[in-house]
Amino acid sequence: MNAQPQRILTGHRPTGPRHIGHLVGTLNNWVGLQDTHECFFLVADLHVLTTDFQHPQQVRANTLEVLADWLAAGIDPERSTILLQSAVPEHSQLSLLLGMLVSESRLRRVPTYKEQVQQLKLQPSLGLLTYPVLQAADILLYKATHVPVGEDQLPHIELAREIARRYNQLYGETFPEPQALLSSMPRLPGLDNRTMHSSYGNTILLRDTPQETTQKIMRMYTDPARIHASDPGNVDGNPVFTYLDLFDPHPEQVEEYKSRYRSGKVGDVEVKKYLARVLNETLAPLRERRAKIEGQKGYLREILYHGSLRARRVARETIEQVLAGMGLTLGLDLQPNAQENASAAGAFC
Ligand code: TRP
C-alpha cells in the first residue's frame, strides 16, 4: 500500500572545499542513500548569496570544488541527479510563489536567521530573511519525501512542511510533507577541539594530500594535562580518540590504544601516527577518484549541465501545477525567441 516513491533532495551551499566533518556528517550518508532512494543533490549557489553576494568569483570556484569533493566521496552522477540551483530558474520561481504563503513575522522567528543577524556586520538582506523559503522551494519542487540534513537545518525543514501543508489546504493535495532524515553520526570536533569549521583552520580537507593530513594530525589537540608519555591520559573528550572511534574499522585496536593511553603506556606521537595511517587509508579511495577528475573543469561543468537539465524536466511539471493551482494560467506560452512571430501575428498590437 506504500505506493509513494521515496525521493531524496538535499544539498550544500558551495562555501568552500569539503572536509572530513562533511564526510562523516553528510556525504557518507548520501552515498549510501543512492542505493535505496531516487536522489537529487543540489549545489545551492543562490543560498550563498544571502550572505556572500560580494564575492562572485569565489562562488563560481567553490561550486566546482564542492562538486569534485562530492564525486570523490562517491556521489554518482549516473545514479543520482546533481543540479545547480541557479541553473534551474524554477527554484527562484517557486520560492517567490511560496513566499506568498508565509508571514514575514514567521520568517523573523527562524532561529538560524536570528543567529545570522547577530553575527552579520551587514544589515540582513531580504534574501537572507527568505532563505528558508528558497530552501522549501528546493525541496518541494521535486516533491521530495525525505531530506537528509544536520540538526541545525531542522527549523528549515519544519517551515517547508508548514508551507507544503498550507499549499495543499488552499489549492489541493500537491506536495508530500517532507521528512528530515537526521544522520546518526555525532559531530566531529575540530583538530583543536573547537567546533570544526573551515574558517577556524581546524579541519582536514578531502583534497589534502596524505602528507598534509599527517602533519595536521601530528599537531592535533590531545589531553592538555598530559606532559610525559608515562602520565596516565584521558581518552574521553580527546579528539584523537574521537577520530579513531569514528574512522578505525578495527575497534579492538582502538580499545588497546585507549587502555595503554589511560595507564601511561603509550605516547601521543605514537597514537597520532596510528591515527594518521588510519585516516589516510580511509581517504585513499576518495583521493583515487579525485585524481581522475582533478582539474577537469569541463567534465565537472558537464555533470552540472546534464543534471540540471534532468532536474528541470521534473521542476517544470511542478511549476505548471503550482501556476494552475494559484490561478496563474492564462495559457500564454511565450517562447523566448518567438517575439518576431508574435508581433508578425499582430498578437499584441
Ligand atoms: N541550507 C542548507 C545548508 O546550509 C543547504 C540547502 C539548501 C539544503 N537547500 C537545501 C539542504 C534543501 C537540504 C535541502 O546546509
Residues whose N, C-alpha, C, O or C-beta is under 5 A from the ligand:
A	BS01	LIG	L9 T10 G11 H12 R13 A44 Q135 D138
